[in-house]
């Protein structure tokens, strides 16, 4: 089906990301300077203020609403970022993965989000293939659903990872209440040999290889 605009009034099913929930995020350890901001060191809880290509649920708003993508597992976080556009039988250049880090984040206040999976999709007569499992060409339509959730005061949206679809993912708006856990056993810096080896093993499961 052709994805339509969100209905008005917009009344999605909601779920709460509870205090103490652990999330995983893959990101660059800093944000570059631009005409709008100074360089920023990113310990993991700094949202993206609008850098990079459009994504499924960003960017929208004027001024742009910052977003932070995260997942409920390290594997899900990698599939939502480094492996997001990888195809079986291909390889990733070092510039696509070597500078990335995997940060573990703890939710410190409840976050109410729109549910864009299971009955949260069926509520709008949608399936994953209509909203959360689409190619990038559909992003101009999918981002309107995130904008609708933001417009009614929700803190983000949640959905199932497209390529690792037993992992739950979130796109959180603004500055979400998160605390980085830098000493966590699952935290990784992929420039380190042991962490690069872990990433290479994960990529190899889908027949993707890393290059330096």
Residue pairs with C-beta under 8 A, 6 or more apart in sequence:
1 130
3 126
3 130
3 131
3 134
3 138
3 141
3 142
5 141
5 144
6 124
6 144
6 145
6 148
7 124
10 148
10 149
10 151
10 152
12 114
12 115
12 116
12 120
12 123
12 124
12 148
12 149
12 154
13 114
13 115
13 119
13 120
13 123
14 112
14 113
14 114
14 115
14 154
15 112
15 113
15 115
15 120
15 158
16 110
16 111
16 112
16 113
17 23
17 107
17 110
17 111
17 112
17 113
17 155
17 156
17 158
17 170
18 107
18 110
19 107
19 108
19 109
19 110
20 106
20 107
21 106
21 107
22 72
22 104
22 105
22 106
22 107
22 181
23 70
23 71
23 72
23 104
23 105
23 106
23 107
23 170
23 178
24 70
24 71
24 72
24 73
24 74
24 76
24 77
24 102
24 103
24 104
24 105
24 186
25 44
25 68
25 69
25 70
25 71
25 77
25 102
25 103
25 105
26 77
26 78
26 80
26 81
26 82
26 100
26 101
26 102
26 103
27 42
27 44
27 48
27 81
27 100
27 101
27 103
28 42
28 99
28 100
28 101
29 41
29 42
29 43
29 99
29 101
29 189
30 39
30 40
30 41
30 42
31 37
31 39
31 40
31 42
31 46
31 48
31 49
31 51
32 39
32 51
33 39
34 51
36 49
36 50
37 49
40 46
43 103
43 180
43 182
44 101
44 103
44 104
44 105
44 178
44 180
44 182
45 68
45 103
45 105
45 175
45 176
45 178
45 179
45 180
46 68
47 66
47 67
47 68
47 172
47 174
47 175
47 176
48 58
48 66
48 67
48 68
49 64
49 66
50 58
50 59
50 64
50 66
54 136
54 139
54 140
54 143
55 67
55 69
55 139
55 143
55 171
56 132
56 134
56 139
56 142
56 143
56 146
56 171
57 67
57 142
57 143
57 145
57 146
57 157
57 171
58 65
58 67
58 143
58 146
58 171
59 65
59 67
59 143
60 143
60 144
60 146
60 147
60 150
61 147
61 150
65 150
65 173
65 174
66 173
66 174
66 175
67 146
67 156
67 171
67 172
67 173
68 171
68 172
68 176
68 178
69 80
69 81
69 169
69 170
69 171
69 172
70 77
70 105
70 169
70 170
70 172
71 77
71 79
71 80
71 161
71 164
71 167
71 168
71 169
71 170
72 167
72 168
72 169
73 164
73 167
74 102
74 186
74 188
75 164
75 167
75 202
76 161
76 164
76 167
76 168
76 169
77 102
78 102
78 199
78 202
79 161
79 162
79 163
79 164
79 167
80 161
80 163
80 164
80 169
81 100
82 92
82 96
82 97
82 100
82 199
82 203
83 92
83 163
83 202
83 203
83 206
83 208
84 162
84 163
86 92
86 203
86 206
86 208
87 208
88 206
88 207
88 208
89 207
89 208
90 208
90 209
91 208
91 209
91 210
91 211
92 203
92 208
92 209
92 210
92 211
93 211
94 210
94 211
94 212
97 190
97 196
97 199
97 210
98 190
98 191
98 196
98 212
99 190
99 191
100 190
101 187
101 188
101 189
101 190
102 186
102 187
102 188
102 189
102 190
102 195
103 180
103 181
103 182
103 187
104 180
104 181
104 184
104 186
104 187
105 178
105 179
105 180
105 181
106 178
106 179
106 181
107 176
107 177
107 178
108 177
108 178
108 179
109 177
111 155
111 156
111 172
111 176
111 177
112 154
112 155
113 149
113 154
113 155
113 156
113 157
113 158
113 170
113 172
114 120
114 145
114 149
114 154
114 156
114 157
114 158
115 157
115 158
116 131
116 132
116 145
116 157
116 158
116 159
117 128
117 132
117 158
117 159
117 160
117 168
121 127
121 128
121 130
121 131
121 132
128 159
128 160
128 162
128 165
131 142
131 145
131 159
132 142
132 159
132 160
132 162
133 162
133 165
134 142
145 157
146 157
146 171
146 173
149 156
149 157
149 173
150 173
154 173
155 172
155 173
155 174
155 176
156 170
156 171
156 172
156 173
156 176
157 170
157 171
158 168
158 169
158 170
158 171
159 168
159 169
159 170
159 171
160 166
160 167
160 168
160 169
161 167
161 168
161 169
163 206
172 178
181 187
188 195
188 198
188 199
189 195
190 196
190 199
196 210
199 210
200 209
200 210
203 209
203 210
